Amino acid sequence: MNFIARLGVVFYLFFFSVSIIAQNIWEGNTTPTYLELSEYLLRVSKSSDNVELYNMGKSDYGLPIYVCIVNGAKDSLQTFQKARNETTILINNAIHPGEPDGVNACLIWLDQILSTEDPLEEMPVVAFIPSFNVGGMINRSTNSRANQNGPEEYGFRGNAQNLDLNRDFIKMDSKNAFVFSKIFHGLDPDVFVDNHVSNGADYQYTLTYISSLSDRLPPSIRKITNESLLPSLEKDLAQNYGIDLFPYVDLKGQTPEGGIVSFNDLPRYSMGYTALFQSLSFTVETHMLKPFPQRVQATLAFMKALISWTAKHKKLIERSRLKARKSIAEAETYCFNYKSDGNADSILFKGFEHSFVRHHITGLNRLKYDTSAPYTRNIAHYKSFEATREVRIPRYYFVGRQEKDVIKRLKVNQVDMKKLKNDTVIQLGVFEVLDFEVSKRPYEGHFQLKNIKINYGERRVALKKGDVRIATNQQNASFIHAVLQPEAEDSYFSWNFFDSYLQQKEYFSSYVFIDKIEEILEKDDDLRKAYESKMEEDLDFRKSERAQLYFIYKGSPYFEKTVNILPVFFQY
């Protein structure tokens, strides 16, 4: 297609996309393309005083990521200031573009809002990202979601780099993640929602949700979520929309009858990331086997119920977030690496009977749900989690200036830090890596480190001019600890930012070094005793010259003292 023809297509879509989408896409079994979506929202923003559309930066694909804001101030500076000062909801769509329910739901909601005569003053500021994964949205097909019932055509899960962007909020390998951070911190939303479609078991519900692990939340956020928000949503959806709201069905076994487990929303995920900043965070998971129009309406109903609740509880939300931020900034310990404690509550579940029947091709028994045999019964719900690690919170962290990628990510996440003005030597805490495991296969572009063991030591550290000092008594402390405490599940260390510090750079030649060991052992009584004890206990050690020499070398002044010491230090 030549340039004139392309221009004609854009011109046509720009001026006629309202009728195209309204008639064929919003309510039906189709979802708009990136171009249709962007041009429509641009058209609406130009024609309405209540809708603003901002280009927030390029995606990895090279095309913009937009944010659409309703009830702003019709000026970017004033709108973002209003969002930060007042109560704001941020909704993210198409992080997995094969799951476009939220795209259509936001368009329907926007059309309804603009067609009503009700004033918007009492409504919170509502912002939505129309398409976060631009590259995945453009990569459309009809068959990449084999288990999903519509729409007719949709995008792909991976972005232009083939990354799952819902694993990228800490490591930030994509441009999209940096744009999201710009949007998120620019708005500082009180409530966040990421719209998805589920995979997994079959059951009666169209609408399920993930909320943050209750045991990990600050007390004020936990209270408002469990005692006000969730009960209100359940009641509103049932009474006004005829929709049951149920927790995300994350199976403990093979079927729901074995119980479900609360989803562990780690910081790598969108809602786990936003929860670090005390946003009330949710993931909507509509059921893959329900028809697309039905899923869209369920997502829309959730949005409406959430916006209604938020509008009625603005002061409560703001107070709860302020309390949470204060408690986090003043905390003395940091708890992390949460695991299910094995205790289960009972929850009433609407499922389908299942059986294992022989498949005529494979010859093996396969799982089959019988949708003609619905049931309602209690199942186990494993929602109680406990922290397996707890550390004392330092007053300060220090990060070497050479770690530019880390400092860049700290800055875009609004972490307050100060550069040191002079070189100095100071007694500081150090993170010494004792052990870790490396993933056997790459995971989202990384061989992530697991089962990390750290010795929290202390030594004199030479800090450089330009190194940064980070005070922990700030409102973004949860994010700071999550990325700088190396044993945390999604720390920068676990995501390979500091791998170079794990490699020894200097070694010895055995035939030379062996002439030094007598002198070394004579000067170091502790090392000599440790060596003699190992000789006595370890037969393989006694038979290996190299093992013996390395043992002595590692305990001697010749061994480099920086290996396995991370370039992040701390001070109590």
ABEGO torsion letter per residue (X at the ends): XBAAAAAAAAAAAAAAAAAAAAAAAAABABBBBAAAAAAAAAAAAAABAABBBBBAEBBAAGBBBBBBBBGBAGBAAAAAAAAAABBBBBBBBGABAABAAAAAAAAAAAAAAAABABBAAABBBBBBBABABAAAAABBBAAABAABBOBABBBBABBAAGBBAAAAAAAGABAAAAAAAAAAAAAGBABBBBBBBBBEBBBABABBBBBBBAAABBAAAAAAAAAAAAAAAAAAAAAAAGBBBBBBBBBABABAAAEBBBBBBBAABAAAAAAAAGBBBBBBBBBAABBAAAAAAAAAAAAAAAAAAAAAAAAAAAAAAAAAAAAAAABABBBBGBBBAGBBBBBBBBBBBBBBBBBAAAGBBBBBBBAABBBBBBBBBBABBBBABBBBBBABBBBBAABAAAAAAAAAAGBBBBBBABBBBBBBBBBBBABBBBBABBBGGBBBBBGBBBBBBBBBBBBBBGBBBBBABBAAAAAAAAAABAABAABAAAAGAAAAAABBABBBBAAAAAAAAAAAAAABAAAAAAAAAAAAABAAAAABAAAAAAAAAAABAABBAABGBBABBBBX
